[in-house]
Amino acid sequence: MSTPKRVPLPAILLANDLLDGDVVFSTGDGWTRDPSEAVIAYDDPTADKLEAHAKAAFAAQQVVDAYLVDVAIDAQGRPTPRHFRERFKTLGPSNRPDLGKQAVYRAL
Amino acid sequence: MYRYDEFDERFVRERVAQFRDQVARRLDGSLSDDEFKPLRLKNGVYLQLHAYMLRIAVPYGTLASRQLRQLALIADRYDRGYGHFTTRQNMQFNWPKLRDVPDILGLLADVEMHCIQTSGNCIRNVTADHFAGVAADELEDPRPTAELIRQWSSLHPEFSYLPRKFKIAVTGAEHDRAAVKVHDIGLRILKHPQTGEIGYEVIVGGGLGRTPLIGKVVRDFLPKDELLAYLEAAMRVYNLEGRRDNKYKARVKILVHEIGVEEFRKRVEEEYAKLNGPSINADPAEVERIAAYFAPPTYEKLPGDSKAYAAQRATNAAFAQWADASVFKHRIPGYAALTISLKTIGEAPGDITSAQMRAVADLAEKYSFDELRVTHMQNVVLPHVKQSDLFAIWNALREAGLAEANVGLVTDIIACPGLDYCALATARSIPIAQAIAKRFQDQQRQRDIGPLGIKISGCINACGHHHVGNIGILGLEKNGVENYQITLGGDATENAAIGDRLGPGIDADEVPDAIERLVDVYLNQRLKDEPFIDTVRRVGVAPFKDAFLAKDSSKTEEAEHAVA
């Protein structure tokens, strides 16, 4: 069986929380709102594990719209999505730095 | 204003209870995501980038003070203290939690509001001229027609699963302020040229999005009392023959375009002949009952020109400038229809804080018979204010941060939420609007440029109406970077036109310079008092295109210098 096409690695897995709607990141066995705590998949087995976690969480009515996002890693080892759409999704509205994750996690 | 009767009330309350149950069933797994999604959309709940979004219907843009106060309460209690007015005269909240939506819908029902049919493949919130009932150039108030269509189309069993969404707009005025020619159906109230009878011109197949088209007249004159049966015939033709195989070709505009307006008209007339009109058309007593809710308020008898207003204008230049931009001629002597700009320089177009909502609601209650309007330009209108009250209103608006004197000018920009909020967007809109507004913020310069409509969409779906902007801006993605296409010559009025693209897309930081070059061409070419759009029509796109492309030649020159 061929491997399904996925984004280039390294990648993180993000989703929206079903009840609250905000963006959450997979920690492999749980979910965090802090992007710097997201598990970074450097290899396919880790990416598989993140996708399996998302699938189970979707089936358990915890999250929706889960997918892998390819990231760059900064000097502190934190992931930043390579695509601007996913960067905004991780940060919040660019015209409102007081809102979204950028307001909570100052290091972003 | 229309007030709910017991049936309306019960219907909306039942819908809230149903949605509460649907959310609970989604959470316990009885409803799958695929099953739940269309249900939430039919209640105005989207999932956007950062959160859910709730779109609240403001039928034909008319609001009472208590309704705006309730929106302020919802903004504070369940959102982030602000809301956003859209180009369909609706309000959107950007941060509600799904768990709270049933309670929010309950609060809306308390003030006769809901989110029904603000999304999904159904007949959406009907829009109308924001100066309905007050404009001097109006033949008849379009809102009773819009309300009649709202009632007829709400949960209409035959039209709840259309091939695609369906948008209707109504105007009763000579000048089209409701963009009726770019709607699926546009209705223009007019007088029969021979008999003098009041009826409708029916325009079908207009629309923006990925295939922008101007609507075609399908009926020159439709007697007023035949409206619903004729709409039913037109909708039935669309419902049966609209393309369900391809969502990009599923709007009625594609059907009209593909089979031609004559054929479409023929099919509608054939269907219409088969219908039992009297069983579909509204009971005249019901039409009268609805119309009575829109009876004009009890105006005072005032002189045509207020002396106090004239004196305040004469002694306060800033006030006079604001009034020049914001005041629209009212049909009643001594009154004015006042547009409050939600385009404060540096803010997101159409955004309003909860404190501002309360301030505006207070002004409406005190000075405008408790009534407000939302415009498709993303501004708010106090429709019935005395000229002599304008100075007091201006002062109150200044305190609320809502006294920007730019209505209809270059900084009164329409912009969709774009990629700062929207999951469908391909680029940001708001920062582009902010950058242009900042560039042109000088008051004197704005007045010198005069009326100029810039409209920005963050994707091809065109919520920001960029195709009909005098200058249109479309945000796309190109090679992983936001990229903006510029169009020129669009017009949303009775002279509706789709803008022409000026050249290849440009980077975000190049947009203000590009707009500046286009404005410079206009200033150099215009005849005395000629508005921007008229100059474009007279001289054509070519000189603007040259100026737009000039940035590329300057880049080439730079490159040549570098090589040399």
Chai-1 contact restraints between the chains, C-beta under 6 A:
chainA,res_idxA,chainB,res_idxB,connection_type,confidence,min_distance_angstrom,max_distance_angstrom,comment,restraint_id
A,N16,B,L47,contact,1.0,0.0,6.0,A-B,restraint_1
A,L19,B,L98,contact,1.0,0.0,6.0,A-B,restraint_2
A,L19,B,R99,contact,1.0,0.0,6.0,A-B,restraint_3
A,D20,B,K97,contact,1.0,0.0,6.0,A-B,restraint_4
A,G21,B,A51,contact,1.0,0.0,6.0,A-B,restraint_5
A,G21,B,Y52,contact,1.0,0.0,6.0,A-B,restraint_6
A,G21,B,L98,contact,1.0,0.0,6.0,A-B,restraint_7
A,D22,B,A51,contact,1.0,0.0,6.0,A-B,restraint_8
A,Q61,B,L27,contact,1.0,0.0,6.0,A-B,restraint_9
A,Q61,B,G29,contact,1.0,0.0,6.0,A-B,restraint_10
A,V64,B,D33,contact,1.0,0.0,6.0,A-B,restraint_11
A,F88,B,L419,contact,1.0,0.0,6.0,A-B,restraint_12
A,K89,B,L49,contact,1.0,0.0,6.0,A-B,restraint_13
A,G92,B,H50,contact,1.0,0.0,6.0,A-B,restraint_14
A,P93,B,D420,contact,1.0,0.0,6.0,A-B,restraint_15
A,P93,B,Y421,contact,1.0,0.0,6.0,A-B,restraint_16
A,S94,B,D420,contact,1.0,0.0,6.0,A-B,restraint_17
A,N95,B,A348,contact,1.0,0.0,6.0,A-B,restraint_18
A,N95,B,D420,contact,1.0,0.0,6.0,A-B,restraint_19
A,N95,B,I430,contact,1.0,0.0,6.0,A-B,restraint_20
A,N95,B,P431,contact,1.0,0.0,6.0,A-B,restraint_21
A,L99,B,R80,contact,1.0,0.0,6.0,A-B,restraint_22
A,G100,B,H50,contact,1.0,0.0,6.0,A-B,restraint_23
